[in-house]
Amino acid sequence: MVGPTDALVSELASIVGAEAVKSGALDRHLYSKDAGVVRGDVSVVVLPKTARQVAAIVRTAVAHGVPVVPRGAGTGLTGGAVPEGAAILLVTTRMDQVDVDAANRTAWVGPGVINLDLSNQTASLGIHFAPDPSSQAACTIGGNVANNSGVLTVWLKARPSTTCLPSNSSPPVARSLWPDLAPPTHRGSTSAG
Ligand SMILES: Cc1cc2nc3c(=O)[nH]c(=O)nc-3n(C[C@H](O)[C@H](O)[C@H](O)COP(=O)(O)OP(=O)(O)OC[C@H]3O[C@@H](n4cnc5c(N)ncnc54)[C@H](O)[C@@H]3O)c2cc1C
């Protein structure tokens, strides 16, 4: 497992703060796999809080010639968040802003918001975020969108690909729409776990 250069660690720390950069051997080992069976190679783990910080991290990665792999909660089963070569692992779990517009059945969320937290926050408003994989107590909206995840309610309502739109705002970075109860018109084929 290849560790990061001191220069890379120090540049990342100047962006997110030293406490949000993890470069020790134990941290790199712990983050080197998701819930699947494959283990990869993490050079350094960084936990940004804002989209502006994400952009700065990517610029730094390009300058150092190091790939970036995003990760939400790491509950994926297919190794999507497992880098193949030594990479910066960009973990979104601190990007957890939620802004609900109940009248328009819309929420602006950071990619690191835990799926179940969104529905818990909106329950008193009588609305619910429909894509709810069995891992919803841990997985993030960003991971849901990237994997187009969902299960039971999805068949009645909709998948992330039909309920989430990218946002240009900074932050949050995703816009989620609650669909009405009409059955989806498309037929998806991805992960119903
Ligand atoms: C017990 C259990 C039950 C599960 N049940 C289901 C189920 O019912 N239905 C289902 O579909 N899946 C299920 N899964 C799989 C998994 O939970 C989902 O795929 C979930 O959406 C992954 O979210 P995550 O935040 O953990 O993403 P991660 O595992 O961290 O990442 C998954 C992929 O998304 C990418 N990614 C993450 N965040 C971002 C981002 N912000 N921008 C770009 N790319 C990003 C990663 O690079 C990776 O490729 C289950 C897993 C477990 C362990």
The ligand as a MOL file (V3000), in Angstrom:
LIG
                    3D

  0  0  0     0  0            999 V3000
M  V30 BEGIN CTAB
M  V30 COUNTS 53 58 0 0 0
M  V30 BEGIN ATOM
M  V30 1 C -27.0720 -4.6560 4.1430 0
M  V30 2 C -27.0990 -3.9960 2.7690 0
M  V30 3 C -28.3160 -3.8840 2.1270 0
M  V30 4 C -28.3750 -3.2870 0.8570 0
M  V30 5 N -29.5990 -3.1770 0.2390 0
M  V30 6 C -29.6660 -2.6120 -0.9880 0
M  V30 7 C -30.9440 -2.5090 -1.6310 0
M  V30 8 O -31.9720 -2.8770 -1.1090 0
M  V30 9 N -30.9580 -1.9420 -2.8740 0
M  V30 10 C -29.8220 -1.4800 -3.4860 0
M  V30 11 O -29.9220 -0.9750 -4.6000 0
M  V30 12 N -28.6040 -1.5730 -2.8700 0
M  V30 13 C -28.5050 -2.1210 -1.6450 0
M  V30 14 N -27.2780 -2.2210 -1.0340 0
M  V30 15 C -26.0820 -1.6760 -1.6910 0
M  V30 16 C -25.7180 -0.2360 -1.2330 0
M  V30 17 O -26.1770 0.0250 0.0580 0
M  V30 18 C -26.3180 0.8030 -2.1550 0
M  V30 19 O -25.7890 0.6330 -3.4570 0
M  V30 20 C -26.0810 2.2580 -1.7050 0
M  V30 21 O -26.7180 3.1470 -2.6190 0
M  V30 22 C -24.6160 2.6340 -1.6070 0
M  V30 23 O -24.5340 3.9080 -0.9820 0
M  V30 24 P -23.1890 4.3520 -0.2380 0
M  V30 25 O -23.3900 5.7380 0.2790 0
M  V30 26 O -22.7790 3.3500 0.7610 0
M  V30 27 O -22.1930 4.3620 -1.4680 0
M  V30 28 P -20.6870 3.8020 -1.5520 0
M  V30 29 O -20.6510 2.3400 -1.3420 0
M  V30 30 O -19.7900 4.6240 -0.7110 0
M  V30 31 O -20.3810 4.1080 -3.0800 0
M  V30 32 C -21.1120 3.4270 -4.0880 0
M  V30 33 C -20.7040 3.9810 -5.4690 0
M  V30 34 O -21.1580 5.3270 -5.5740 0
M  V30 35 C -20.0720 6.2070 -5.8500 0
M  V30 36 N -20.3670 7.4400 -5.1330 0
M  V30 37 C -20.6880 7.5910 -3.8240 0
M  V30 38 N -20.9400 8.8800 -3.5410 0
M  V30 39 C -20.7780 9.5600 -4.7050 0
M  V30 40 C -20.8820 10.9360 -5.0580 0
M  V30 41 N -21.2280 11.8670 -4.1650 0
M  V30 42 N -20.6350 11.2930 -6.3370 0
M  V30 43 C -20.2880 10.3540 -7.2730 0
M  V30 44 N -20.1730 9.0340 -6.9840 0
M  V30 45 C -20.4190 8.6450 -5.7200 0
M  V30 46 C -18.8320 5.4750 -5.3410 0
M  V30 47 O -17.6520 5.8830 -6.0270 0
M  V30 48 C -19.2040 4.0400 -5.6790 0
M  V30 49 O -18.9460 3.7930 -7.0510 0
M  V30 50 C -27.1880 -2.8220 0.2210 0
M  V30 51 C -25.9490 -2.9450 0.8940 0
M  V30 52 C -25.9110 -3.5280 2.1520 0
M  V30 53 C -24.5810 -3.6640 2.8550 0
M  V30 END ATOM
M  V30 BEGIN BOND
M  V30 1 1 1 2
M  V30 2 1 2 3
M  V30 3 2 2 52
M  V30 4 2 3 4
M  V30 5 1 4 5
M  V30 6 1 4 50
M  V30 7 2 5 6
M  V30 8 1 6 7
M  V30 9 1 6 13
M  V30 10 2 7 8
M  V30 11 1 7 9
M  V30 12 1 9 10
M  V30 13 2 10 11
M  V30 14 1 10 12
M  V30 15 2 12 13
M  V30 16 1 13 14
M  V30 17 1 14 15
M  V30 18 1 14 50
M  V30 19 1 15 16
M  V30 20 1 16 17
M  V30 21 1 16 18
M  V30 22 1 18 19
M  V30 23 1 18 20
M  V30 24 1 20 21
M  V30 25 1 20 22
M  V30 26 1 22 23
M  V30 27 1 23 24
M  V30 28 2 24 25
M  V30 29 1 24 26
M  V30 30 1 24 27
M  V30 31 1 27 28
M  V30 32 2 28 29
M  V30 33 1 28 30
M  V30 34 1 28 31
M  V30 35 1 31 32
M  V30 36 1 32 33
M  V30 37 1 33 34
M  V30 38 1 33 48
M  V30 39 1 34 35
M  V30 40 1 35 36
M  V30 41 1 35 46
M  V30 42 1 36 37
M  V30 43 1 36 45
M  V30 44 2 37 38
M  V30 45 1 38 39
M  V30 46 1 39 40
M  V30 47 2 39 45
M  V30 48 1 40 41
M  V30 49 2 40 42
M  V30 50 1 42 43
M  V30 51 2 43 44
M  V30 52 1 44 45
M  V30 53 1 46 47
M  V30 54 1 46 48
M  V30 55 1 48 49
M  V30 56 2 50 51
M  V30 57 1 51 52
M  V30 58 1 52 53
M  V30 END BOND
M  V30 END CTAB
M  END
